[in-house]
């Protein structure tokens, strides 16, 4: 069995995209690149998620899954 991170992400008004990663750092790379927000990286994923939601820019969610 292997643990993976699932990322569901979208910009406001768009459809969700879903990605699967083996490393949380790769998740962060995609999130900040997706929103063209490398300058917000210091917020961390939790802070950035809150910032996006407050401004209605977009949304993302990350969770872990076990793959057999």
N, CA, C and O atoms as a DFTB+ gen file, in Angstrom:
272 C
 N C O
     1  1       0.830      -1.177       0.000
     2  2       0.000       0.000       0.000
     3  2       0.876       1.242       0.000
     4  3       1.992       1.245       0.520
     5  1       0.333       2.302      -0.603
     6  2       1.076       3.548      -0.709
     7  2       0.143       4.713      -0.380
     8  3      -1.033       4.701      -0.743
     9  1       0.680       5.714       0.310
    10  2      -0.107       6.899       0.602
    11  2       0.147       7.942      -0.479
    12  3       1.289       8.166      -0.880
    13  1      -0.929       8.582      -0.949
    14  2      -0.809       9.657      -1.930
    15  2      -1.608      10.864      -1.435
    16  3      -2.471      10.746      -0.565
    17  1      -1.303      12.004      -2.003
    18  2      -2.035      13.235      -1.728
    19  2      -2.910      13.535      -2.933
    20  3      -2.444      13.512      -4.072
    21  1      -4.173      13.814      -2.676
    22  2      -5.112      14.164      -3.737
    23  2      -5.373      15.665      -3.628
    24  3      -5.691      16.175      -2.554
    25  1      -5.235      16.360      -4.748
    26  2      -5.469      17.803      -4.815
    27  2      -6.647      18.073      -5.741
    28  3      -6.631      17.693      -6.911
    29  1      -7.665      18.733      -5.203
    30  2      -8.790      19.212      -6.008
    31  2      -8.664      20.727      -6.023
    32  3      -8.591      21.353      -4.965
    33  1      -8.637      21.328      -7.223
    34  2      -8.316      22.745      -7.330
    35  2      -9.135      23.379      -8.457
    36  3      -9.418      22.748      -9.475
    37  1      -9.507      24.645      -8.246
    38  2     -10.212      25.364      -9.316
    39  2     -10.140      26.863      -9.074
    40  3     -10.012      27.326      -7.941
    41  1     -10.224      27.597     -10.155
    42  2     -10.400      29.042     -10.080
    43  2     -11.892      29.305     -10.047
    44  3     -12.671      28.518     -10.586
    45  1     -12.303      30.397      -9.426
    46  2     -13.725      30.715      -9.308
    47  2     -14.388      30.706     -10.680
    48  3     -13.894      31.312     -11.631
    49  1     -15.519      30.005     -10.762
    50  2     -16.277      29.921     -11.999
    51  2     -15.858      28.795     -12.922
    52  3     -16.545      28.523     -13.907
    53  1     -14.745      28.132     -12.629
    54  2     -14.240      27.037     -13.467
    55  2     -14.598      25.684     -12.856
    56  3     -15.099      25.602     -11.735
    57  1     -14.332      24.639     -13.613
    58  2     -14.532      23.264     -13.146
    59  2     -13.336      22.835     -12.300
    60  3     -12.244      23.389     -12.437
    61  1     -13.542      21.850     -11.428
    62  2     -12.457      21.297     -10.619
    63  2     -11.489      20.502     -11.482
    64  3     -11.894      19.813     -12.418
    65  1     -10.216      20.604     -11.157
    66  2      -9.180      19.713     -11.669
    67  2      -8.725      18.877     -10.481
    68  3      -8.701      19.365      -9.351
    69  1      -8.363      17.618     -10.728
    70  2      -7.912      16.726      -9.666
    71  2      -6.558      16.142     -10.056
    72  3      -6.364      15.672     -11.178
    73  1      -5.632      16.183      -9.109
    74  2      -4.284      15.666      -9.313
    75  2      -3.929      14.735      -8.153
    76  3      -4.486      14.854      -7.062
    77  1      -3.008      13.818      -8.396
    78  2      -2.531      12.894      -7.370
    79  2      -1.008      13.006      -7.307
    80  3      -0.327      12.995      -8.332
    81  1      -0.489      13.115      -6.081
    82  2       0.945      13.293      -5.864
    83  2       1.441      12.338      -4.788
    84  3       0.666      11.861      -3.958
    85  1       2.736      12.068      -4.811
    86  2       3.339      11.235      -3.777
    87  2       4.077      12.068      -2.726
    88  3       4.668      11.513      -1.800
    89  1       4.045      13.406      -2.865
    90  2       4.819      14.282      -1.991
    91  2       4.046      15.591      -1.776
    92  3       3.585      16.199      -2.742
    93  1       3.904      16.021      -0.544
    94  2       3.169      17.242      -0.236
    95  2       3.850      18.476      -0.822
    96  3       3.177      19.464      -1.113
    97  1       5.163      18.440      -0.999
    98  2       5.873      19.580      -1.584
    99  2       5.476      19.780      -3.040
   100  3       5.413      20.913      -3.519
   101  1       5.213      18.698      -3.735
   102  2       4.745      18.792      -5.123
   103  2       3.349      19.402      -5.169
   104  3       3.023      20.150      -6.090
   105  1       2.537      19.085      -4.184
   106  2       1.193      19.684      -4.087
   107  2       1.334      21.200      -3.979
   108  3       0.687      21.937      -4.723
   109  1       2.165      21.664      -3.067
   110  2       2.358      23.102      -2.864
   111  2       2.858      23.762      -4.147
   112  3       2.392      24.841      -4.510
   113  1       3.793      23.129      -4.828
   114  2       4.311      23.686      -6.086
   115  2       3.188      23.919      -7.086
   116  3       3.118      24.979      -7.707
   117  1       2.319      22.946      -7.242
   118  2       1.221      23.049      -8.208
   119  2       0.206      24.106      -7.776
   120  3      -0.283      24.871      -8.608
   121  1      -0.109      24.153      -6.499
   122  2      -1.093      25.128      -6.009
   123  2      -0.634      26.553      -6.300
   124  3      -1.388      27.341      -6.870
   125  1       0.585      26.889      -5.917
   126  2       1.052      28.262      -6.103
   127  2       1.254      28.589      -7.586
   128  3       1.031      29.726      -8.004
   129  1       1.668      27.622      -8.368
   130  2       1.814      27.845      -9.803
   131  2       0.445      28.019     -10.468
   132  3       0.277      28.890     -11.322
   133  1      -0.529      27.197     -10.082
   134  2      -1.873      27.239     -10.657
   135  2      -2.494      28.630     -10.518
   136  3      -3.143      29.126     -11.439
   137  1      -2.288      29.246      -9.358
   138  2      -2.852      30.572      -9.102
   139  2      -1.852      31.698      -9.393
   140  3      -2.111      32.856      -9.066
   141  1      -0.718      31.361     -10.004
   142  2       0.324      32.339     -10.333
   143  2       0.627      33.203      -9.105
   144  3       0.581      34.432      -9.163
   145  1       0.940      32.528      -7.991
   146  2       1.080      33.220      -6.712
   147  2       2.321      32.773      -5.941
   148  3       2.254      32.528      -4.736
   149  1       3.432      32.669      -6.625
   150  2       4.667      32.272      -5.938
   151  2       4.989      33.227      -4.783
   152  3       5.598      32.824      -3.792
   153  1       4.581      34.488      -4.914
   154  2       4.863      35.467      -3.865
   155  2       4.053      35.220      -2.588
   156  3       4.341      35.823      -1.555
   157  1       3.058      34.354      -2.644
   158  2       2.228      34.036      -1.474
   159  2       2.673      32.752      -0.775
   160  3       2.064      32.343       0.214
   161  1       3.717      32.122      -1.274
   162  2       4.178      30.834      -0.747
   163  2       4.468      30.894       0.752
   164  3       4.270      29.907       1.462
   165  1       4.927      32.027       1.229
   166  2       5.263      32.144       2.663
   167  2       4.049      31.970       3.563
   168  3       4.200      31.701       4.755
   169  1       2.837      32.120       3.007
   170  2       1.604      31.914       3.780
   171  2       1.400      30.450       4.146
   172  3       0.685      30.137       5.098
   173  1       2.024      29.562       3.396
   174  2       1.764      28.137       3.558
   175  2       0.439      27.796       2.894
   176  3      -0.314      28.690       2.506
   177  1       0.154      26.515       2.764
   178  2      -1.066      26.083       2.081
   179  2      -2.326      26.507       2.831
   180  3      -3.287      26.957       2.207
   181  1      -2.339      26.375       4.144
   182  2      -3.536      26.735       4.918
   183  2      -3.844      28.227       4.821
   184  3      -4.985      28.616       4.575
   185  1      -2.841      29.044       5.013
   186  2      -3.037      30.493       4.931
   187  2      -3.436      30.926       3.537
   188  3      -4.292      31.797       3.377
   189  1      -2.827      30.330       2.524
   190  2      -3.144      30.677       1.142
   191  2      -4.564      30.251       0.797
   192  3      -5.276      30.975       0.101
   193  1      -4.976      29.098       1.270
   194  2      -6.341      28.627       1.012
   195  2      -7.355      29.624       1.583
   196  3      -8.336      29.958       0.919
   197  1      -7.127      30.088       2.781
   198  2      -8.007      31.070       3.410
   199  2      -8.002      32.385       2.614
   200  3      -9.058      32.975       2.385
   201  1      -6.832      32.834       2.201
   202  2      -6.685      34.068       1.422
   203  2      -7.463      33.975       0.111
   204  3      -8.166      34.917      -0.255
   205  1      -7.348      32.854      -0.599
   206  2      -8.081      32.657      -1.856
   207  2      -9.586      32.704      -1.629
   208  3     -10.316      33.359      -2.373
   209  1     -10.036      32.011      -0.607
   210  2     -11.465      31.919      -0.325
   211  2     -12.048      33.294       0.017
   212  3     -13.129      33.645      -0.455
   213  1     -11.337      34.066       0.830
   214  2     -11.810      35.397       1.215
   215  2     -11.979      36.313       0.014
   216  3     -12.871      37.162       0.003
   217  1     -11.143      36.152      -0.988
   218  2     -11.170      37.023      -2.161
   219  2     -11.940      36.422      -3.337
   220  3     -12.007      37.022      -4.410
   221  1     -12.521      35.237      -3.134
   222  2     -13.284      34.542      -4.174
   223  2     -12.471      34.369      -5.453
   224  3     -12.981      34.538      -6.561
   225  1     -11.186      34.025      -5.274
   226  2     -10.294      33.805      -6.411
   227  2     -10.363      32.355      -6.855
   228  3     -10.311      32.056      -8.048
   229  1     -10.478      31.476      -5.907
   230  2     -10.500      30.055      -6.214
   231  2     -10.509      29.233      -4.942
   232  3     -10.739      29.734      -3.842
   233  1     -10.250      27.962      -5.138
   234  2     -10.390      27.013      -4.034
   235  2      -9.504      25.814      -4.300
   236  3      -9.296      25.434      -5.452
   237  1      -8.983      25.220      -3.247
   238  2      -8.326      23.923      -3.377
   239  2      -8.508      23.156      -2.075
   240  3      -8.709      23.735      -1.007
   241  1      -8.434      21.857      -2.196
   242  2      -8.516      20.980      -1.039
   243  2      -7.510      19.864      -1.249
   244  3      -7.331      19.381      -2.367
   245  1      -6.860      19.458      -0.179
   246  2      -5.852      18.383      -0.233
   247  2      -6.189      17.366       0.841
   248  3      -6.504      17.719       1.977
   249  1      -6.117      16.094       0.463
   250  2      -6.320      15.034       1.453
   251  2      -5.445      13.851       1.079
   252  3      -4.957      13.739      -0.046
   253  1      -5.261      12.970       2.059
   254  2      -4.442      11.769       1.845
   255  2      -5.341      10.566       1.590
   256  3      -6.423      10.438       2.163
   257  1      -4.866       9.699       0.724
   258  2      -5.564       8.454       0.411
   259  2      -4.542       7.314       0.399
   260  3      -3.367       7.515       0.092
   261  1      -5.006       6.146       0.733
   262  2      -4.163       4.947       0.628
   263  2      -4.525       4.237      -0.673
   264  3      -5.693       3.971      -0.957
   265  1      -3.490       3.939      -1.451
   266  2      -3.675       3.221      -2.717
   267  2      -3.116       1.817      -2.544
   268  3      -2.000       1.628      -2.059
   269  1      -3.902       0.853      -2.944
   270  2      -3.451      -0.549      -2.820
   271  2      -2.865      -1.052      -4.098
   272  3      -2.438      -2.205      -4.169
